[in-house]
Amino acid sequence: MAKKRKKKWIQKAIKKPGALRKTLGVKKGQKIPEKKLAAAAKKPGVTGQRARLAQTLRRMPKRRR
């Protein structure tokens, strides 16, 4: 049997890097505040989807080098 390859779903999920930061009005190089991200996650549409994905990615462990 062939080994299953791990799918890189995160790379495919982020279509436009920096779009959430731009819509929330956070300057480049700064972190998005937790409260601002939570408020955006409640919104419908693309902005809400991006915010919810950002919350999910924030909870994921950092990759060890």
C-alpha positions as a printed Julia matrix, in Angstrom:
65×3 Matrix{Float64}:
   0.0    0.0    0.0
   1.14   3.51  -0.76
   1.66   5.9    2.1
  -0.81   8.72   2.42
   0.71  12.13   1.92
  -0.12  14.81   4.43
  -2.2   17.47   2.78
  -1.12  21.06   3.19
  -4.58  22.46   3.87
  -3.35  25.6    5.61
  -1.45  26.82   2.56
  -4.53  26.28   0.41
  -6.88  27.89   2.94
  -5.02  31.2    2.98
  -5.78  32.66  -0.43
  -4.93  36.31   0.28
  -2.31  36.76   3.02
  -2.75  40.03   4.91
  -6.36  40.59   3.81
  -7.78  40.16   7.33
  -5.23  42.56   8.77
  -6.09  45.12   6.11
  -9.86  44.9    6.67
  -9.44  45.17  10.46
  -7.14  48.19  10.12
  -4.12  46.71  11.89
  -0.72  47.91  10.72
   1.68  45.49   9.08
   4.05  43.87  11.56
   1.66  44.14  14.52
  -0.45  41.35  15.99
  -4.22  41.51  15.68
  -5.7   42.03  19.18
  -7.67  39.08  20.58
 -10.84  41.13  21.18
 -10.79  42.58  17.68
 -10.35  39.1   16.21
 -13.21  37.71  18.31
 -15.53  40.52  17.19
 -14.63  39.93  13.54
 -15.22  36.17  13.92
 -18.88  36.85  14.75
 -19.41  38.7   11.47
 -20.84  36.86   8.46
 -19.1   36.59   5.12
 -15.48  36.42   4.1
 -14.18  38.6    6.94
 -15.8   36.32   9.51
 -14.38  33.24   7.82
 -10.89  34.69   7.79
 -11.15  35.68  11.45
 -12.35  32.2   12.47
  -9.49  30.61  10.55
  -7.05  32.98  12.27
  -8.41  31.92  15.66
  -7.99  28.25  14.72
  -4.43  28.77  13.5
  -3.56  30.71  16.67
  -4.48  27.67  18.79
  -2.33  25.32  16.72
   1.16  24.55  18.05
   4.12  26.26  16.44
   6.28  24.04  14.24
   9.6   23.07  15.74
  12.71  23.79  13.71
